[in-house]
Amino acid sequence: MSLLSLDGVTKEFHDITAVDRVSFDVDRGEVVGFLGPNGAGKSTTMRMITQYFDPDEGEIRLDGVALGDDPVAAKRRIGYLPENNPLYTDMLVVDYLVFIARLRDMTGSDATRAIDDAVGGTAIEDVYYRPIGELSKGFRQRVGLAQAILHRPDLLVLDEPTEGLDPGQRLEIRRLISNLGKDRTVLLSTHVLSEVRDTCSRLLIINKGRIAADGSVDELVAQASGAGAVHLLVEIAGEGVADGIAGLDGVREVVHRQASGDGRTALMVVAGLERDLRPELFGLARDRGWTLYELHQEAGSLEDLFRQVTEDAPEETAAGEPHEPDEAK
């Protein structure tokens, strides 16, 4: 049984469909990247998972139990860092975390241990006794993470946790998230595609309110290289190289890229995904006396994937995620 399950979840705001029949499961131990263009429905979906909003249709279950059947128990198992990271800036970090512990019905030695673990897990020892208002954006995000993990949740929902941080701060927060993901399930929304590659094992892309792609990061990136095919860049010198390579089993197309005066030819070899053709290409060059200067597989990228699935989505799914008042965030 999946830890988190969404089944046909829909949410509308003033006749605008922000989330349109979304269904997916998240298993224990997964770190899932949740991507989409602005207004795609990411934050609304996360707010329904964390019960800030109720779905208009469909059902969200935690360990098979609908959130509405036992909302308090579900909230005790979910940690949430919203995009705007609301903090009481006039409080000391220590006082804020004690306050959050009390809200979570944690007292005495249990609260002390939980706070110690959260402070250590987010590396905020150096600012523990400082006012939150004096902290850098990076440390404020760490304090937000600390409150989200204070009650040791099974599911951690993070909405744009590195938004507005400089590159060094982003790196530190990514490291923290990677460490947090070793002990719990994480659903992570971000606009920074490199964070997905470095942090996540699985990727969900939502576009116009619907799930447009779902799979492991490597699988989806491989698909982005082009319609179930791989592209091999070959720079080679010899007689009949194009015809010889085209004769290999699994080669779909050989495209001339350029030729140079010293007899070298640059080719793009389009092949199926069934097997890796690079050893066969190397062996063919050796057997025919060709000189092989370069041979490598051109990988797809998350940018390619993101562009493909968000540009190719059908127009009739147009949803949009409206601006919501601050009190609803």
N, C-alpha and C positions, 0 to 999 in steps of 0.2 A: 504494500500500500504506500502510495506517495505521501510525503509529508504535507505538501500543499497541492491543491487541485482546484482549478477554475473550470467551470462547465457552462458555456454559453452566456458568459457575463456581459451585460449591457448596461451602459449608463448614458443618460441624456441630460443636457442642460438647455432649457429654453428651446426645445425642438432641434437642438444640435446633438447628434450622436457622437459622443466623445470616445466611447468604447463600444464596439459592435460585435457581440457574440464571440467573445474571446474565450478560448479553451486552451489550457496547457497544464501539465503536471510538473512539479519540482520534487526530486527525490532527496533523501537525506544525504548530506555531505556534498551536495553540488554547490558550486559558485557560478551563478547564472548571470550573464550580462544581458541587460534589458535595454535595447536601443531603439531609437526612432527619431524622426525629424521633430522639430518643435511643433507642438499641437497634435502629435500622433496618438496620444492617449496613455503615455507612460505613467505620468504622475497620478492621473485619475485611477488607473489600475492599481497602483501601489496604495493609494488612499482607500480603495475598497478592501484590499487585503488587510490593511491595518485598521479598518472599521471607522475611518473618518467619514466615509461615504458608504451607503448601502447600495447594492446593485438594484437597478430597476427590473432586471430579468437575470436569470441564471443563478448559480450557486457557487460559493467559495467554501472549500472544506479544508480543515486542518486535521490530519490523521483520520480522515474519513468522517469527521464531525462538522456539520455546517456551522459557520461562524455564528449565525443567528441563534443556534440552539444553546450555545453556552459562550456568550461573547466575553465574559470576564475571564474565563479559563483560557480562551484563545489569546486575549491580550497579554496574559502572563507569560505566554510562550513566544511572543513576537517582540522583537526590538526594532525601533524605527528611527532613522535619521532623515527628517524631511529636507527638502531642497533649501528652505530658508533657515534651517538650523536655529530655531528660536531658543534663546538663552536669556537668563536674567543677568544683564551685564553689570548690575550694581552688587552682585553677590560674589563672594570668594568661591573659587572652584570647590573647595572642601565643603562649604555650606550648601552649594548647589547640589552636589552629589548626595549629601545627607538628606536634603529635601526630596530628591528623586527617590532615594531609598524608602523614605517614609510614604511617599505616594504609592510605592510598590508593596506596601505592607511589610517592609523589611526593617527589623529592629535588632538591637543588641549585637551579639557577636556575629550573627548572620549578616547583618548590614555591614559591619566592620570588614569582614572577610570579603564580601562582595565588592565593596569600594576599593579595598586594597588590590583585588584582582583586576578591576576595571582600570585603575590608575596605572598599574604595571603593564597591562595589556595594551594601553594606548600611549604609554611613555610620557605621562604628564606630571611626573614627580616634581620637576623643577618649577612648575607653576601652580602647585597644589594650594598654596596659601596666597595666591595673587587674585585680585579682582578680575573677573572675566572681561570686563570692559577694557582692561589694559593689555589683553593678550592679542597676539597676531592672529590673522585669519587662519593660519595653519593650526595653531594651538586651539582656537575656538572649535575647529572641526574635530580635533581630537577629544575635546571635552564633550562635544555632541556624540561622538562614537562611544565615549565612556558611559554616558547616560543610557545609550541604546543597548549596551551589553551588560549593564549593571545587574540585571535580574537573571543573567545567564540564559538568554532566550534560545529556543531551538531554531528559530528562523529570524534572520537579520535582514531588514529591508532598508536599503541605502539609496536615497534619491539625490543624484549628482553630488556625491560627497567631496569631490575635488574641485567643484565649481569656484572660480575666482582665485584659485591658488597659483603661486608661481611654480616653475618647473621643479625646484627643489622640494617645495611643500607637497606637490603632487606625488613625487616619488616616495616621500615618507608615508603619506596616507595610503598609497598603493601597497607598501610593505605591510602596514598595519592590517589592511583588509585581507591580504594574502595569509597572514598569520591567524586572523580571526576565522577565516574560512576553513582552517584545519580542524576546528572543533564544532562548527555549526554550519547550517545551510544559509547561503547568502544570495539575495536577489539584489543586483546592483544596476542602477540606471546611470548612464554617463553619456556625454557627448564626445569624450576623448577615446577614439578607437584604439589607440595603443594600450590603454588601460585594460581593455577587454582581452587583448592578446596576452598581456602580462599577468592578468589576475584570474580570468574566468576559464572554466572548463566547457561551458556551454553558452550558446547565444540564442536569444530570442529577439527578433526584430518586429516591431509593431509599426504599421503605417496606416494612416487614415482610420484608426480605430480597430484594425484587424491584424492578427498575427501574419506576417509576410514571410518569415523564415524561422526555423527552429532546428537546431542540431549542434553538434560539437563544433568548436571554433575551426579546427583543422578541416573537417568535412565541408563546412560552408565556404571556407576560403578556397578550397580546392575547386569547388563548383564555380566560384567566381572567375576562375581562369578561363572559363568558356564552355558552356553547353556540354558538360560531361567529358571534356577533353583536357589534355595537357599540352603545353607548348614548349618545345625544346629548341633552344638557340644553338646553332651549329656553325662554327667557322672552320672551313676545311679546304684543302687543295688536292686535286687529283682529277682523273678522267672519269666521267660518268657518275659523279657523286649524287646528283639529284635523282637520276633514274635508279641508282643502286639503293639509295635510302628509301625511295618510294616503294620498292619491292619488299621491304620488311613487313612481316605480318603485324597488323595493328596500326600501321601508318595510314592516316586519312588524307593527308595533304602535305605537299612540300612547297613552300613559298620562297622564292628568291628574294632576299632582302637587299643584297648589294654584292658587287664583285670588284676586286681590286686588281691593279696591274701586275702583282706578283703571283697571280694564279689562285689566290684565295677567293672563296665564295662563302658568303654568309647566307644561311638558310633558316627558315622557321619551319619546324617539323611539328605538325599537328597529329597527335596520337590519342588513342583511347586510354581509358583509365585501368584497363585490365591488368597491365603489368608495366614495369619500368623498362623502357627501351634503351636506356643509356648504356648498359653493358653490351647489348647487341650492336649498337652503333659503334662503340669502341672496337669491338671484335671485327666488324665489317671493315672499318678503316684499316685495321692492322692487316687483315687478309688481302685486301686489294691494294695495299701500298699507298693509301692516302695519308696525307699529313693532317692530323687533327689539331687545330689550334685552340678551339674552345668548344665545350659541350656542357650546357647546364639547362636545368628546367626553370622556366619562367613562372614564378608563383603568382597566383592571384593575391589580392590584398583585401583587407577588411573594407577599405575605401571602395574597391570595385564592387564587392558584395553589397555594401550599403546602398550604393548608387543604383545597382541593378534592381534590387528588390523594392526600393522606394520609388523608382521611376516607372517600373513595370506594373505596379499595382493597378487594378481596374479602377476607372474613374468613378464608378457608381458607389464605391465605398467611401466617398468623401465624407469625413466626419469633422475633424477639427476639435481641438481641446480648448475650450474657451477660458479666458481669464476668470479665476475664481476669487472671491473676496478673501482678504487675509484671514478672516476668522474661520474660513473653511479649509485653510491649508494645514 
